[in-house]
Amino acid sequence: MATSMEMLASSFLQRTPLLPSSRSPLLRGGEQSRLLLSPACFPPKQRSRAAGRVVRPPVSAAILTERFVRVETEERPVRFKVRAAVTVRRKKKEDLRDAVANQLDAFSDRMGRNVVLELVSTEIDPRTRKPKASNSAALRGWFEKKKAKAEERMVYTAEFTVDSSFGEPGAITVLNRHQREFFLESIVVEGFACGPVHFPCNSWVQPTRIHPHKRFFFSNKPYLPSQTPPGLRELRQQELKELRGDGKGERMLTDRIYDYDTYNDLGNPDKGIDFVRPTLGGEQMPYPRRLRTGRPPSSADKQIESRVEDPLPMYVPRDERFEEGKQAMLTAGAQKAVLHNLVPLLVASFSPDSHDFKAFHEVDNLFKEGLRLKQTLQDQVFHKIPLVSMIEESTEGQLRYDTPHIIKKDKFAWLRDDEFARQVLAGINPVNIERLQVFPPVSKLDPAIYGPPESAIKEEHIISHLNGMSVQQAVEANKLFMLDFHDVYLPFLDRINAQDGRKAYGTRTIFLLTESGTLKPIAIELSLPPVRPGDARAKRVLTPPTDATSNWLWQLAKAHVGSNDAGVHQLVNHWLKTHACIEPFILAAHRQLSAMHPIFKLLKPHMRYTLEVNALARQILINGGGVIESGFTPGPVCMEISAAAYRDHWRIDEEGLPADLVRRGMAVEDPTQPHGLRLVIEDYPYATDGLLLWSAIQSWVETYVAASYPDDESIQSDYELQSWYAEAVNVGHADKRNAPWWPRLSSPAALSSFLTTLIWLSSAQHAALNFGQYPLGGYIPNRPPVLRRLIPVEGDPEYEHFRSDPAKFFLSALPSLTQATTFMTVIDTLSTHSVDEEYLGERPDPYTWTGDAEMVEAFHEFASEVRRAESEIARRNADPARRNRCGAGVLPYELMAPSSGPGITCRGVPNSVTI
């Protein structure tokens, strides 16, 4: 009976007109039986029985269920309208050309050549198997708002019609049919049940005459590649393909293409042999890769890329260019630089006696009075030069430089040994001081070429300064420290010293840690290369002075240490480690990480402006004959010193702050301490303040990574993340790709550690090395970037000149007037914050940069931690027990204080490697 009833019910179900047939697309194959017999269809009491055997529900229940499904599928989707608010940023200052072009675009917009948008769903249309798309909608209001000049941001609208099956919008396309590009800041779409959908764009949209295809922007919702909704998968790949380009041809200024090349554009062989420079990058001279521009080769050497000289722009992807606030700062700096450089050139050319500083008050007058042209030039000559007359009228015959912070509180502090030592802990370059662990110090250079490796500093040189300790006791008690520039400079000294007006040693300086926590220099070693390979080197050891003559010799020795320090700071610690070595990771991020990838969203603020800064550096700073070569003692071998440091010493696993401190012996691991480290010098301002910011960054990154990656497998299977890292290593750092120390991104902990290091280098480390350049280095005698004389030895022809007028000899060893003022002008610009700076703990869109509400909240906690660090730094600077940052005439250490106003402030930590 039961069997008969089941057969009858089955027959009835198959014949009923209310149910789909087995051929219906709604129920294919075995789906019909699964729908009818699914335990989920039963009341709770029946589920346990249904789970173990096939049970057919009553016919009436099946009919009702199927009728409900049929009604749902037969309902037509409801169509409704949604609206987009589109924010376009306009120039604050428009010239006539901009104004005319805007008017033309407004009229063409009214004639139908407008900006067209289209919404793209996260879902696939089952009929077309392509992403669902809305209708195209033109941007409204462009013509009506053409005269609104006062507003920097203009908000336009667009209206779309979608149906209830559209799903959630995940992307929006933009087609610019105007004649000019425009900066699209953001789009917000309202009207969906999910609430407002934010599209952070921040990109220049080119007109169709330049870029004929649609631009598309993703919503702020982050997705790992495996989580990408079906409707966005193809767009995700297409966007990355466009950003990679094809590696061919010259890049146009409107392009958005990221690719790699060697540093084969620093020299200019077309200008002559003096401007030939080796290519950096490759087996012969390893170096990180830089952004490819694709310019044609030079005429004289097909392996060297032709140059674009200032003021013509260098290619960087369009969205990487400086925004208006930054550009205005640089323009103002350039205008000031013209006068700052022109006046000294005029003074020197019309009055050869003014080529050198004759007295210290002439250096001081740069800040008090400027250069008085009337006093320097003959009046009758002066008035016959129209340009000089204009300068006289506009500047009243003088042009003053801002007084550097280093001499504001005590103009004579730079002469003291304690200030010389304090600056190695709290100055422009506080990252070279190391604990002395072997005495005497030993060189790592080949002794067959450079002679015996042992230092010339002996125990008898320093024993009287050790407060009764032996050298070995002082070493074991962590009382001796060293600045060692011997191996960096020695291989290049013959070429440096062969130049006219450039003289250097390879220096070592030994410091004693005093009871008050400050350092005291107790010996300086000056080394020159051997005359013949293997010979004993020319070594000289100076100790703290005991009379007038030794005092001036000691001052000259400290100046040579400062010059060594200035070169290593600029060429290695600053340019190489925070600019050049970071660039490959930025290029790879744009090429391999989608804008919707959570790690790209994390890194985005830390990549701002870096590519343009580095391009400008190749154009005017590190190029052959550029500012760095002109302003620093090594001259034409500057970048070879940088390349040697990359080859021999750079490794990313030692670039994080804790690892670097341990490597230099400035800290030991100690889990009982707040940051897991115990500093060997407790009052080490760079390290103590840096650890506050390092910990804040580390905590933020760990929280962020944990939200996206629950386990090791999720990281190892993320092909975008792994492709980013692999490309940055294997292509961007190709010359070191086989090094064993590269970290493996195989776990959340490993990824967090690596990202923390990148963000640290881009933000706090760069700030510590950059924004003090003018405040602490603008007073040339304190830390001369160029020295023009070696220290005379008794019996030398120059020795009597030195002894008869040591101050004049000292000044003649410093940079010339034009060298000094050119250097001051450049570091003035490099040390200046622009009005649009974004500092650590800040984002321009703090609530909408991601659609992950928990990460928005976590970022605000990170910002609070940064502010707490700033308050602690202020407290430390007011603590008289911290004598390396507080005392009579002592500058506070604020280079790690995160916030700053615009201008030269000697503080402020921007998110990225910028100027």
C-alpha positions in Angstrom: 0.0 0.0 0.0 2.8 2.4 0.9 4.6 1.6 -2.3 1.5 2.2 -4.3 0.9 5.6 -2.6 4.5 6.7 -3.3 4.2 5.8 -6.9 0.9 7.7 -7.2 2.4 10.7 -5.5 5.4 10.6 -7.8 3.2 10.4 -10.8 1.1 13.3 -9.6 4.1 15.4 -9.0 5.5 14.8 -12.4 2.1 15.7 -14.0 1.1 18.7 -12.0 1.3 22.0 -14.1 2.5 24.0 -11.0 5.9 22.2 -10.9 8.9 22.5 -13.2 9.6 19.4 -15.2 12.8 17.4 -14.8 14.1 19.3 -17.9 13.5 22.7 -16.2 16.6 24.8 -15.8 15.6 25.4 -12.2 15.9 21.7 -11.4 18.4 19.7 -13.4 19.4 16.1 -13.0 19.0 15.0 -9.4 18.2 18.5 -8.2 14.5 17.8 -8.1 14.8 14.9 -5.7 17.3 16.8 -3.6 15.0 19.8 -3.4 12.0 17.6 -2.3 14.0 15.4 0.1 16.4 17.8 1.7 16.3 17.5 5.5 16.3 21.3 5.6 12.8 21.3 4.2 11.5 19.4 7.1 10.3 20.5 10.5 13.0 19.9 13.2 11.3 16.7 14.5 11.4 15.1 11.1 15.0 16.0 10.2 16.6 13.2 12.2 14.5 10.6 10.4 14.9 12.2 7.0 18.7 12.3 7.4 19.1 8.6 7.4 16.6 7.4 4.8 14.7 8.6 1.8 11.4 10.1 2.9 9.0 11.7 0.6 7.0 14.6 2.0 3.2 14.7 1.6 2.2 15.7 -1.9 0.4 18.8 -0.7 3.7 20.0 1.0 5.6 19.4 -2.2 3.1 21.3 -4.2 3.1 24.2 -1.8 6.9 24.3 -1.8 7.2 24.1 -5.5 4.5 26.7 -6.0 6.4 29.1 -3.8 9.6 28.5 -5.8 7.7 29.0 -9.1 6.1 32.2 -7.9 9.5 33.6 -6.9 11.2 32.7 -10.2 8.3 34.2 -12.2 8.5 37.6 -10.5 10.1 40.1 -12.7 13.0 42.1 -11.1 12.1 45.5 -9.8 13.9 48.4 -11.5 15.0 51.3 -9.4 17.4 54.3 -9.6 20.6 54.9 -7.7 22.7 58.1 -7.7 26.5 58.6 -7.7 28.1 61.7 -6.2 31.4 62.2 -8.0 34.1 64.4 -6.5 36.6 66.1 -8.9 39.5 68.1 -7.5 40.3 71.3 -9.4 43.4 73.4 -9.4 43.6 76.1 -6.7 45.3 78.4 -9.1 44.5 78.3 -12.8 46.3 80.1 -15.5 44.7 81.5 -18.6 45.3 78.2 -20.5 43.6 76.2 -17.8 40.7 78.5 -17.7 40.1 78.4 -21.5 40.4 74.6 -21.5 37.9 74.3 -18.7 35.4 76.4 -20.6 35.9 74.4 -23.8 35.3 71.2 -21.8 32.2 72.6 -20.3 30.7 73.5 -23.7 31.7 70.2 -25.2 30.1 68.5 -22.2 26.8 70.2 -23.1 27.1 69.1 -26.7 27.3 65.5 -25.6 31.1 64.9 -25.3 30.8 64.2 -21.6 32.1 62.0 -18.9 30.2 58.6 -18.9 30.0 56.2 -15.9 28.8 52.6 -15.6 28.3 50.5 -12.5 29.6 46.9 -12.5 28.2 44.3 -10.1 30.1 41.8 -8.0 27.9 39.2 -9.6 27.9 37.4 -13.0 24.9 37.6 -15.3 23.8 33.9 -15.7 22.7 34.5 -19.3 25.7 36.4 -20.6 28.3 34.9 -18.2 29.7 38.4 -17.9 29.6 40.9 -15.0 26.3 42.6 -14.6 26.4 46.2 -15.6 24.1 49.1 -15.2 23.1 51.5 -18.0 25.7 54.2 -19.0 25.1 57.5 -17.3 26.6 60.9 -18.1 28.0 63.1 -15.4 25.6 66.0 -14.7 26.5 69.6 -13.8 29.8 70.1 -15.6 28.5 72.9 -17.7 26.5 74.5 -14.9 29.5 74.6 -12.6 32.1 75.8 -15.1 32.4 79.2 -13.4 32.7 77.9 -9.8 36.3 79.0 -9.3 36.4 79.3 -5.6 35.8 75.7 -4.8 38.7 73.3 -5.0 36.4 70.2 -5.0 33.4 70.0 -7.3 30.7 67.4 -6.8 28.8 66.2 -9.9 26.1 63.5 -10.0 25.2 60.6 -12.2 22.0 58.5 -12.1 21.8 54.8 -12.9 18.9 52.4 -13.4 19.4 48.9 -12.1 17.1 46.1 -11.1 16.7 44.1 -7.9 18.9 41.3 -9.2 21.8 43.6 -9.8 23.5 42.7 -6.5 26.2 44.9 -4.9 28.3 47.3 -7.1 32.0 46.4 -6.9 33.4 48.6 -9.6 32.6 51.7 -11.6 33.9 52.5 -15.1 34.7 56.1 -16.2 35.1 57.3 -19.8 36.4 60.8 -20.2 35.2 62.3 -23.5 36.4 65.8 -22.7 39.6 67.2 -24.2 41.6 67.4 -20.9 42.4 65.1 -18.0 40.7 65.6 -14.7 41.6 64.4 -11.2 38.9 62.0 -9.9 39.0 62.0 -6.1 36.1 59.7 -5.1 32.7 58.4 -6.0 29.9 57.5 -3.6 26.9 55.5 -4.8 23.7 55.6 -2.8 20.4 53.8 -3.2 21.4 50.2 -2.7 20.1 48.2 0.2 23.7 47.6 1.4 24.1 51.3 2.1 26.5 53.8 0.5 29.2 52.3 -1.6 32.5 54.2 -1.6 35.0 54.2 -4.5 38.3 55.9 -3.5 39.7 56.9 -6.9 42.5 59.5 -6.4 43.6 59.2 -10.0 43.9 61.3 -13.2 41.5 60.2 -15.8 42.8 60.8 -19.3 40.6 61.8 -22.2 39.6 59.2 -24.8 41.9 60.8 -27.4 44.8 59.6 -25.2 43.4 56.6 -23.4 40.4 55.3 -25.5 39.4 52.6 -23.0 37.3 52.9 -19.9 39.0 53.4 -16.6 37.5 51.4 -13.8 37.7 51.8 -10.1 37.0 49.3 -7.4 34.9 49.9 -4.2 36.8 50.2 -0.9 35.9 46.6 0.0 39.1 44.6 0.3 39.4 41.1 -1.3 42.1 38.6 -1.3 42.5 37.1 -4.8 40.7 33.9 -3.7 37.8 35.9 -2.3 37.3 38.1 -5.4 33.6 38.1 -6.4 32.9 36.5 -9.8 31.9 39.9 -11.3 35.3 41.5 -10.5 37.8 38.7 -11.3 38.3 39.6 -14.9 38.6 43.4 -14.1 41.1 42.6 -11.4 43.4 40.9 -13.8 42.8 43.5 -16.6 43.8 46.4 -14.3 47.1 44.8 -13.3 47.9 43.9 -16.9 47.5 47.6 -17.9 49.7 48.8 -15.1 52.5 46.4 -16.1 52.6 47.5 -19.7 54.5 45.6 -22.3 58.0 46.8 -21.5 58.4 48.5 -24.9 58.7 52.0 -26.1 59.1 55.3 -24.4 56.7 56.2 -21.7 54.5 59.2 -22.1 53.8 61.6 -19.2 50.1 60.5 -19.3 50.9 56.8 -18.9 50.2 54.7 -15.8 52.8 52.0 -16.4 55.2 50.6 -13.8 58.3 48.7 -15.0 62.0 48.2 -14.1 65.3 49.4 -15.5 68.9 49.8 -14.3 70.4 53.1 -13.3 71.8 53.7 -16.8 70.8 57.3 -17.0 73.0 59.0 -14.4 75.8 59.9 -16.9 75.6 61.9 -20.1 78.3 60.7 -22.5 77.0 63.1 -25.2 78.4 65.9 -23.1 81.9 64.5 -22.9 84.1 62.1 -21.0 83.7 64.1 -17.8 80.1 63.1 -17.7 80.4 59.4 -18.3 79.2 57.3 -15.4 78.9 53.6 -15.0 75.6 51.8 -15.1 74.4 50.9 -11.6 72.6 47.5 -11.6 74.1 44.3 -13.0 76.9 41.9 -12.2 79.7 44.5 -12.5 78.0 47.0 -10.2 75.0 45.6 -8.3 72.2 48.0 -7.4 68.4 48.0 -7.0 66.3 48.7 -10.1 64.5 52.0 -10.8 61.4 52.9 -12.7 61.7 52.3 -16.5 61.1 55.4 -18.7 62.1 53.8 -22.1 63.9 56.9 -23.4 66.1 56.3 -26.4 69.8 55.6 -26.0 72.4 58.4 -26.0 74.3 59.1 -29.2 77.7 58.3 -27.7 76.8 55.0 -26.0 73.9 52.9 -26.9 73.9 51.2 -23.5 73.3 54.5 -21.7 69.8 56.1 -21.8 69.5 59.6 -23.0 68.8 62.2 -20.3 66.0 64.6 -19.7 67.5 67.7 -18.1 65.8 70.0 -15.7 63.3 71.7 -16.0 61.8 69.2 -18.4 59.8 66.6 -16.5 61.0 63.0 -16.0 58.4 60.2 -16.6 56.7 58.8 -13.6 53.2 57.2 -13.8 50.7 60.0 -13.9 49.2 59.3 -10.5 52.6 59.4 -8.8 53.2 63.0 -9.6 53.3 65.7 -6.9 49.9 67.2 -6.1 49.5 71.0 -6.3 50.5 71.7 -2.7 53.8 69.8 -3.0 54.5 71.3 -6.4 53.9 74.8 -5.1 56.4 74.2 -2.3 59.0 73.0 -4.8 58.4 75.9 -7.1 58.8 78.4 -4.3 62.0 76.6 -3.3 63.3 76.7 -6.8 62.7 80.4 -7.1 64.5 81.0 -3.8 67.3 78.7 -5.0 67.8 80.8 -8.1 68.6 83.8 -6.0 70.5 81.9 -3.4 72.7 80.4 -6.1 72.9 83.4 -8.4 74.1 85.9 -5.8 77.1 83.9 -4.6 78.1 83.2 -8.3 78.0 86.9 -9.0 80.0 87.7 -5.9 82.6 85.1 -6.7 82.9 86.0 -10.4 83.3 89.7 -9.8 85.4 89.4 -6.7 87.8 86.4 -6.8 88.9 87.2 -3.3 85.4 86.3 -2.1 85.6 82.7 -3.4 86.5 81.5 0.1 85.3 82.4 3.6 87.9 84.6 5.2 86.5 84.6 8.7 83.8 82.9 10.7 81.7 86.1 10.7 81.3 85.7 6.9 79.6 82.4 7.5 77.4 83.9 10.2 76.5 86.8 7.9 74.7 84.4 5.5 72.1 84.1 8.3 72.3 87.7 9.7 72.7 89.9 6.6 72.9 87.7 3.5 75.4 88.6 0.8 75.7 92.4 0.5 76.2 92.9 -3.2 77.1 96.6 -3.0 79.9 95.9 -0.6 81.3 93.2 -2.7 81.1 94.6 -6.2 82.2 98.0 -7.5 79.2 100.3 -7.6 79.7 101.3 -11.2 79.9 97.6 -12.3 76.9 96.6 -10.2 74.6 99.2 -11.6 75.4 98.3 -15.2 74.0 94.8 -14.8 70.1 94.9 -15.2 69.5 91.6 -13.6 71.7 92.5 -10.6 69.9 95.8 -10.3 66.6 93.9 -10.1 68.0 91.7 -7.4 69.2 94.7 -5.5 65.8 96.4 -5.7 63.8 93.3 -4.8 66.1 92.1 -2.0 67.6 95.5 -0.9 71.0 94.1 -1.9 70.9 91.2 0.4 69.5 87.7 0.7 69.5 86.0 4.0 69.4 82.2 4.7 67.3 80.9 7.5 69.3 80.3 10.7 69.9 76.6 11.2 68.6 75.2 14.5 72.1 73.9 15.4 73.3 77.4 16.1 70.1 79.1 17.3 70.6 78.1 21.0 74.4 78.1 21.1 76.4 79.3 18.1 79.7 77.8 19.5 78.3 74.4 20.5 79.8 72.8 17.3 83.3 73.4 18.6 82.8 71.3 21.7 83.7 67.6 21.8 80.5 66.8 23.7 78.4 68.3 20.9 80.4 66.5 18.3 79.7 63.2 20.1 76.0 64.0 20.9 75.3 64.4 17.2 76.2 60.8 16.5 73.3 59.8 18.8 70.9 62.6 18.0 72.0 64.2 14.8 71.4 63.8 11.1 73.0 60.4 10.9 72.5 58.6 14.2 72.7 55.1 12.6 76.4 54.5 12.2 77.5 54.5 15.8 78.4 51.0 17.0 79.7 49.4 20.1 83.4 48.5 19.9 83.7 44.8 20.4 87.2 44.2 19.2 90.3 46.3 20.0 92.1 47.4 18.0 89.5 47.6 15.2 90.2 45.5 12.2 89.5 46.2 8.5 87.7 43.7 6.3 89.5 44.9 3.1 91.9 42.7 1.3 95.3 43.1 3.1 97.2 42.2 -0.1 95.9 45.5 -1.6 95.2 47.7 1.4 97.9 46.6 3.8 97.7 45.3 7.4 94.1 45.3 8.6 94.7 46.4 12.2 93.9 49.9 13.2 96.7 52.2 14.2 94.9 53.1 17.4 96.8 51.5 20.3 96.0 51.3 24.0 98.5 54.0 24.8 96.5 56.4 22.7 93.4 56.1 24.9 94.3 54.6 28.2 94.5 58.0 29.9 90.9 58.7 29.0 89.4 55.4 30.5 89.0 56.5 34.1 91.3 53.8 35.4 90.0 51.0 33.3 92.1 49.0 30.8 90.9 48.9 27.2 89.8 45.3 27.6 87.8 46.2 30.8 86.2 49.1 28.9 85.3 46.9 26.0 83.7 44.3 28.3 81.9 47.0 30.3 80.3 48.3 27.0 82.0 51.7 27.5 83.7 52.1 24.1 82.0 53.0 20.8 83.1 53.7 17.3 82.3 55.5 14.1 84.0 53.5 11.4 84.2 54.9 7.9 87.6 53.3 7.1 86.4 50.6 4.8 83.8 52.7 3.1 86.2 55.3 1.9 89.6 53.7 1.6 89.1 51.9 -1.8 88.1 55.3 -3.4 90.6 57.6 -1.7 93.1 57.7 -4.5 90.5 58.8 -7.0 89.0 61.3 -4.5 92.3 62.9 -3.6 93.4 63.1 -7.2 90.6 65.7 -7.7 91.3 69.4 -7.4 89.8 70.8 -4.2 88.7 67.4 -2.7 90.5 65.7 0.1 89.5 62.9 2.4 90.7 60.1 4.7 89.2 56.9 5.8 88.4 57.7 9.4 87.7 55.8 12.6 86.6 57.6 15.8 86.6 56.0 19.3 84.2 57.3 21.9 84.0 56.7 25.7 80.6 56.4 27.4 80.7 58.7 30.4 79.0 58.3 33.7 76.4 60.9 32.7 75.4 58.9 29.7 77.0 61.1 27.1 79.8 60.2 24.7 83.3 61.6 24.6 85.6 61.3 21.6 89.0 60.0 22.7 90.8 59.1 19.4 90.5 59.8 15.7 92.4 57.7 13.1 93.1 59.1 9.7 94.1 56.6 7.0 95.3 57.0 3.4 95.8 54.1 0.9 99.3 52.5 0.7 101.6 53.9 -2.0 102.0 50.4 -3.4 99.7 47.4 -2.8 100.6 45.6 0.4 102.6 48.5 1.8 101.8 49.8 5.2 99.2 52.5 5.0 99.7 56.1 5.9 98.0 56.2 9.3 97.7 59.0 11.8 96.1 59.0 15.2 95.0 62.2 16.9 93.7 62.4 20.5 92.0 65.2 22.4 94.1 68.4 22.4 96.4 69.6 25.1 97.6 72.9 23.6 96.6 75.5 20.9 98.2 73.6 18.0 96.8 70.3 18.8 93.4 71.9 19.4 93.3 73.1 15.7 94.5 69.8 14.4 91.8 68.1 16.5 89.2 70.4 15.0 90.4 69.6 11.5 90.3 65.9 12.3 86.7 66.2 13.6 85.8 68.1 10.3 87.1 65.1 8.3 85.1 62.7 10.4 82.0 65.0 9.8 82.7 65.0 6.0 83.0 61.2 6.0 79.8 61.0 8.0 78.0 63.4 5.6 78.9 61.3 2.6 77.9 58.0 4.2 74.7 59.5 5.5 73.6 60.9 2.1 74.9 58.1 -0.2 74.2 55.0 1.8 71.8 55.5 4.8 69.6 58.1 3.2 69.5 57.6 -0.6 70.4 53.9 -0.9 68.5 52.4 2.0 65.4 54.5 2.2 65.0 55.7 -1.4 66.6 53.3 -3.9 66.0 50.0 -2.1 62.3 50.8 -1.4 61.5 51.7 -5.1 61.4 48.0 -6.3 58.8 47.1 -3.7 56.6 50.1 -4.8 56.9 49.1 -8.5 56.1 45.5 -7.7 53.1 46.5 -5.5 51.5 48.4 -8.4 52.2 45.6 -10.9 51.2 42.6 -8.8 48.8 43.7 -6.0 45.3 44.8 -7.0 44.0 48.0 -5.6 41.4 45.9 -3.8 44.1 43.7 -2.2 44.2 44.4 1.6 48.0 44.6 1.6 48.0 47.2 -1.2 45.5 49.3 0.9 47.9 49.0 3.9 50.9 50.1 1.9 49.3 52.8 -0.3 50.0 55.8 2.0 53.6 54.7 2.4 54.3 54.8 -1.4 53.1 58.4 -1.9 55.4 60.7 -4.0 58.4 58.3 -3.7 58.7 57.5 -7.4 58.7 61.2 -8.3 61.2 62.1 -5.6 63.5 59.4 -6.9 63.1 60.5 -10.5 64.0 64.1 -9.5 67.0 62.7 -7.7 68.2 61.0 -10.9 67.7 64.2 -12.7 69.4 66.8 -10.5 70.9 65.2 -7.4 72.7 61.9 -8.0 73.4 62.3 -11.7 76.9 63.1 -13.1 77.8 66.7 -12.2 74.6 66.9 -10.1 74.2 68.4 -6.6 75.5 65.3 -4.7 78.7 65.1 -6.8 79.2 68.8 -6.5 78.4 69.1 -2.8 80.1 66.0 -1.3 83.8 65.1 -1.0 83.7 61.9 -3.2 82.6 63.9 -6.2 82.3 61.7 -9.4 82.7 58.5 -7.3 79.7 59.2 -5.1 77.4 56.7 -6.6 80.1 54.0 -6.8 80.4 54.3 -3.0 76.7 53.8 -2.8 76.8 50.8 -5.0 79.7 49.2 -3.0 77.6 49.6 0.1 74.7 47.9 -1.5 76.9 45.0 -2.8 78.7 44.4 0.5 76.4 45.4 3.3 72.7 45.9 2.4 70.3 43.1 3.5 66.7 43.7 4.2 66.5 41.4 7.2 68.8 43.8 9.1 67.0 47.0 8.1 64.3 46.9 10.8 65.1 49.0 13.9 65.6 46.2 16.4 67.7 44.1 14.1 69.8 47.1 13.2 70.4 48.0 16.8 71.4 44.5 17.7 73.7 44.3 14.6 75.6 47.4 15.7 75.8 46.2 19.2 73.8 49.1 20.5 71.2 46.8 22.0 70.9 43.3 23.3 67.7 41.2 23.2 65.9 41.2 26.5 62.3 40.0 26.7 61.9 41.8 30.1 62.2 45.2 28.5 59.3 47.1 26.9 60.4 46.5 23.3 62.2 43.3 23.8 65.6 45.1 23.8 67.9 46.6 26.3 69.8 49.6 24.9 73.5 49.7 25.7 73.3 53.6 25.9 70.1 54.4 27.7 69.9 58.0 26.4 70.1 57.2 22.7 67.4 59.6 21.3 67.1 58.1 17.8 66.7 54.6 19.3 64.5 55.3 22.2 62.1 57.4 20.2 62.3 55.1 17.2 61.3 52.1 19.2 58.1 53.9 20.2 57.1 54.3 16.6 58.4 50.9 15.6 56.2 49.3 18.2 53.2 51.3 17.1 53.7 50.3 13.5 54.4 46.7 14.4 51.2 46.4 16.5 49.1 48.0 13.7 50.5 45.7 11.0 50.1 42.6 13.1 46.4 43.4 13.7 45.9 44.2 10.1 47.6 41.0 8.8 45.7 38.8 11.2 42.4 40.1 9.9 43.2 39.0 6.4 45.3 35.9 7.0 44.1 33.4 9.7 46.9 30.8 9.0 50.0 30.0 7.1 48.2 28.4 4.2 46.2 31.6 3.5 49.4 33.5 2.9 51.2 30.8 0.9 48.2 30.5 -1.4 47.8 34.2 -2.0 49.4 34.4 -5.5 49.2 38.2 -5.7 51.1 38.6 -2.5 53.7 36.0 -3.4 54.1 37.5 -6.9 54.6 40.9 -5.4 57.4 39.7 -3.1 59.0 37.4 -5.7 59.1 40.1 -8.3 60.5 42.7 -6.0 63.3 40.3 -5.0 64.0 38.6 -8.3 63.6 41.6 -10.6 63.8 44.7 -8.4 66.8 43.4 -6.5 67.9 41.0 -9.2 71.6 41.3 -8.2 70.9 40.0 -4.7 68.1 37.6 -5.6 70.1 34.5 -4.6 71.1 35.8 -1.2 70.2 33.4 1.6 68.9 36.0 4.0 65.7 37.0 2.2 62.8 36.3 4.5 60.1 33.8 3.3 56.6 35.1 3.4 55.2 31.8 4.7 53.3 32.9 7.9 51.4 35.8 9.3 54.3 36.5 11.6 56.8 36.6 8.8 54.6 38.8 6.6 53.9 41.2 9.5 57.6 41.5 10.3 58.5 42.3 6.7 55.7 44.9 6.2 56.7 46.5 9.5 60.2 47.0 8.2 59.0 48.4 4.9 56.7 50.9 6.6 59.4 51.8 9.1 62.0 52.6 6.4 59.5 54.6 4.4 58.3 56.7 7.3 60.2 57.0 10.5 63.7 56.0 9.3 63.5 58.3 6.3 62.2 61.2 8.4 65.1 60.8 10.9 67.6 61.0 8.1 66.0 63.7 5.9 64.2 66.4 7.7 67.1 67.5 9.9 69.5 68.1 7.0 69.2 71.9 6.9 68.4 72.5 10.7 71.4 70.4 11.7 73.7 70.6 8.6 73.0 74.0 7.3 75.8 75.5 9.3 78.7 74.3 7.2 81.6 74.4 9.8 79.6 72.0 12.0 79.6 69.2 9.4 81.2 70.1 6.1 80.0 68.0 3.2 83.2 68.8 1.3 86.7 69.3 2.5 89.4 70.7 0.3 92.6 70.1 2.4 94.3 67.3 4.2 95.7 67.9 7.7 99.3 69.1 7.4 102.1 67.3 9.1 105.0 69.1 10.6 107.5 69.6 7.8 104.9 69.9 5.1 104.9 73.2 3.1 101.4 73.9 4.3 102.2 73.4 8.0 103.6 76.9 8.5 100.6 78.4 6.8 98.4 76.4 9.2 100.4 77.4 12.3 100.5 81.1 11.4 96.7 81.4 10.8 94.9 78.2 11.9 91.4 79.7 11.6 92.1 80.9 8.0 93.5 77.4 7.2 90.4 75.8 8.7 88.1 78.0 6.6 90.1 77.3 3.5 89.5 73.6 4.0 85.8 74.1 4.1 83.6 74.3 1.0 83.9 77.4 -1.1 81.3 80.1 -1.0 79.4 78.8 -4.0 79.8 75.2 -2.9 78.4 76.0 0.6 75.5 78.1 -0.6 74.5 75.6 -3.3 74.5 72.8 -0.7 72.6 74.9 1.7 70.0 75.8 -0.9 69.4 72.1 -1.8 69.1 70.8 1.8 66.8 73.7 2.6 64.3 72.3 0.0 64.9 68.7 1.1 64.1 69.5 4.7 60.9 71.4 4.0 57.5 70.0 4.7 54.8 70.9 2.2 51.3 72.0 3.2 49.8 68.7 1.9 52.1 66.4 3.9 50.4 63.3 5.3 52.0 62.2 8.6 52.2 58.8 10.3 48.8 57.9 11.7 47.0 60.1 9.2 45.1 59.2 6.0 43.2 61.7 3.8 40.1 59.4 3.9 40.4 57.9 7.5 36.9 56.4 7.4 36.5 55.2 3.9 40.0 54.0 2.8 38.7 50.4 3.4 35.3 48.9 3.7 36.5 46.8 6.6 35.0 48.6 9.6 37.1 46.7 12.1 40.3 47.8 10.3 39.1 51.4 10.3 38.7 51.2 14.0 42.2 49.5 14.3 43.7 52.3 12.3 42.3 54.9 14.7 43.9 53.0 17.6 47.2 53.1 15.7 46.8 56.9 15.3 46.2 57.2 19.0 49.3 55.2 19.7 51.3 57.5 17.5 50.0 60.5 19.3 50.9 58.9 22.7 54.4 58.4 21.3 54.6 62.1 20.4 53.6 63.1 23.9 56.3 60.8 25.4 58.9 62.3 23.1 58.0 65.8 24.3 58.3 64.6 27.9 61.7 63.1 27.3 62.9 66.4 25.7 62.1 68.2 28.9 63.9 65.7 31.1 67.2 67.2 32.3 68.5 63.7 33.1 68.6 63.0 29.4 71.6 65.1 28.5 71.8 64.1 24.9 68.5 66.0 24.3 68.1 68.4 27.1 70.5 71.0 28.6 72.0 74.5 28.1 72.1 75.1 24.4 71.2 71.5 23.6 68.7 70.9 20.9 65.7 68.7 21.7 65.5 65.6 19.5 62.2 65.9 17.6 63.0 64.2 14.3 60.8 61.3 15.4 58.0 63.5 16.7 55.3 62.5 14.2 53.4 65.8 13.5 54.6 69.0 12.0 53.5 72.2 10.4 54.7 73.1 6.9 58.2 74.5 6.4 61.5 73.6 8.0 60.6 72.4 11.4 63.2 69.7 12.3 60.4 67.3 13.2 57.5 65.4 11.5 57.3 61.8 10.2 55.5 61.7 6.8 54.0 58.3 5.8 56.3 57.9 2.8 59.7 58.7 1.4 59.1 62.2 0.4 60.6 65.7 0.7 
